[in-house]
Amino acid sequence: MRYSLLLNNPEPAEAGITEEDMAPFREAFDAYAKSLDAAGILVAAEILKPADMTTTVTLRTGTLSIQDGPFADTKEKLAGAFVIDVPDLDEALAWASKCPGAQYGVIEIRPSAISFREGQWRELR
């Protein structure tokens, strides 16, 4: 089963976290990603730029609306995602508990439903 471990946390600048403060976390995330890869379960990992670099697009009103900034104004923002392929939710929970981001934010674990690979959509189970 494929799961996305969605990292939600305060933006470092908004929380007063310096680049120096981030150095040990970068090392911890590097080790975490390498452990997922070594276990053969890592599908992808992405750490996102700050939310203030976000652009949102919608056609909800029937016309194209493009806006700078994130859609939701919240204290915690989507910071990145690890996509893993593990047998079940218990295994996903075990890996999420090892994620360095859990020390200062929230890890949302969401199962994947459909994936586009090799030119076609595939339902995931």
Secondary structure as GFF3:
##gff-version 3
##sequence-region A 1 125
A	DSSP	beta_strand	2	10	.	.	.	ID=ss1
A	DSSP	alpha_helix	19	38	.	.	.	ID=ss2
A	DSSP	beta_strand	42	47	.	.	.	ID=ss3
A	DSSP	three_ten_helix	51	53	.	.	.	ID=ss4
A	DSSP	beta_strand	55	58	.	.	.	ID=ss5
A	DSSP	beta_strand	65	68	.	.	.	ID=ss6
A	DSSP	beta_strand	76	85	.	.	.	ID=ss7
A	DSSP	alpha_helix	89	97	.	.	.	ID=ss8
A	DSSP	three_ten_helix	100	103	.	.	.	ID=ss9
A	DSSP	beta_strand	106	111	.	.	.	ID=ss10
A	DSSP	beta_strand	114	117	.	.	.	ID=ss11
A	DSSP	beta_strand	120	123	.	.	.	ID=ss12
###
